[in-house]
Structures are given as structure tokens and as C-alpha cells.
């Protein structure tokens, strides 16, 4: 192989590896068009699901923290530099605030306080 071809292949491999770093954030919307139709049970169910997702994200963050030391040594390209955890956590917390407000407006039973 010519040197030029090797350089292009190496550059392509680096770009492909860089695209593997972390995952794309998928933040929830603070408000939904369906909010007006949701019953107290629906609101509570969504609130509970959001709390479970927050716990999952916390676990992901802890796990990625453990893996980062190895990745720093082997390949900094795989680090999550997109702030996925922060974006999704903020979005879930804002949605839960909205759900709490909707439950208060409708006189629903308040959800239990989150466990720290």
C-alpha cells in the first residue's frame, strides 16, 4: 500500500472511533400536548418512571466514572464529552416539576419525596 492510502485509512479509522464516544442525549420534553388529558394515575406513573430513569442515569454516570481512567490511557476518543447525563437529568427534573404542578392543580395525591 502506498503511504498516502495508509494515511487516509488511518484518518478514517480515527473518525469512526471518535463517533463512538458516549451516546446522544435524549432529553424528555418539559411539557406535552397530552398533559391536559392525563389523569392523576397517569401523572403519578410518569413521575415514577422518571424517577427510575434518574436512578438509571446515576448508575450510568458511576459506571462511566469507573471506566474513564482506562479510557484516558487507551483512547480519549471514547469519553462522553456531549454532557448526555447532565442534559437528560436536567430534562427529567424539569418534567417532574411540571408533573408535580399538574398534580397540585388537579388535587392529586402528592408523590413521595425522592430518596437521596
N, C-alpha and C positions, 0 to 999 in steps of 0.2 A: 504494500500500500504506500501511496505517496504520503509525504509529511502533511500536505495540505488536507488530504482526506482524513487523516488521523485527527487533526486539529478540529475539523468540523464535527466528526463523530464524538469527540470528547466534549465539545461545547454543547452538542445536542443532549448528551447524557447528563451533563450538569444541569441544563434547563429542565429536563424531565424530573430529575431528582428534586430540584427546587420546588416544583409544583406539588410534590408530595408532602410538604411541610404543613402540619396541622390539618384542620378541616375548616370548611367555610361555615361562618356563623349563620344560624337560622333563628334569629330573634322572633319572638311572638309579637303580635300587634297589641298595643295597649287597649284599643277599642275595636269591637267587632260590630258588623252590621246586625248581627243576631243578638246583641246584648239586650235589646228591648224585649225579646221573646223568651229569654232564659228564665226558668223557674228557680226558686231557692235551691232545690236539689241540684239543678244543673250548675248553678253558680258555685255551690259547695264542691261539687265533683271536679269542676275545672280548677278550683283553688287547690284542692288536694292533689290533683295531678301535677300542678305547677310546683307544689312543694316537693313532690317526689322527684321531679326533674331537677330542681335546685340541688337536692341531695346527690343525684347522679352527677351533676356538673362538678360539685365539690369533690366527689371521688375521682373524677377525671383529672381535676386540677392537681390533686395529691399525687395521682399516678404519674402524670406528666412531669411533676417536680422531681420524682424519683428517677425518671428516665432522662431528664435533661443533662445530668452530669455525663452520662455515657455518650449522649448525642453531641455534646460540646467537644468531646475528644474525637469521636469518629466522623461526625458530619453536622456542622451547624445548619445545614440546609433543611433539616427535618424539624427544627424548632417551630412552635406556633407563634408567629410574630403578628398574627392578624387580630389578636385580642378577642378571640372567639368566646372564651369563658366569660370575660367581662361584659361583652355585648349581650350574650344570652342571659346572663344573670340579671343585668340591669333591666332587660326587657321583661323577664318573668316577674321581677319585683314590682315594676310599674303596672303590669297586668293584674297582679294580686291586689295592689292598692285600688285599682279600678273595680275589681270584683268585690272588695270589701265595701266600697262606696255604694255599689249597686245593691249589695245585701242589706246595707243600712237603710237605703231608700225604700226597699220593699219590706222591711221589717223582718228579714230572715234572721235566724239564729246566727250569732257571730261565730266565725271559725275559731278553733282553739289557737292559742298563741304558739308560734313555732318554737320547737325545741332548739336551743343554741348548740 
